[in-house]
Amino acid sequence: EFLLCMLAATHMLNVAVPIATYSVVQLRRQRPDFEWNEGLCKVFVSTFYTLTLATCFSVTSLSYHRMWMVCWPVNYRLSNAKKQAV
């Protein structure tokens, strides 16, 4: 459940953060002194890439967890699932 919640959270952030950044840029663009600079572009791209990597990590962790549950069910039940998820 923890891994599924993390996956859902990273997906939501992966959609919400770029949209919020784009909205801020569009609102600031209406001001005459606005300038699209390299720093703002780097923040936008690095945030998007970080969230995408977090999504990939969540999917990989979830896949490994499910594989372990199917391939080794006895070991899965004997282990501490909460410790493994963390």
Buried (B, 14 or more C-beta within 10 A) or exposed (E): EBBEEBBEBBBEBBEEBBEEBEEEBEEEEEEEEEEEEEEBEEEBEEBBEBBEEBBEEBBEBBEEBEEBEEEEEEEBEEEEEEEBBE
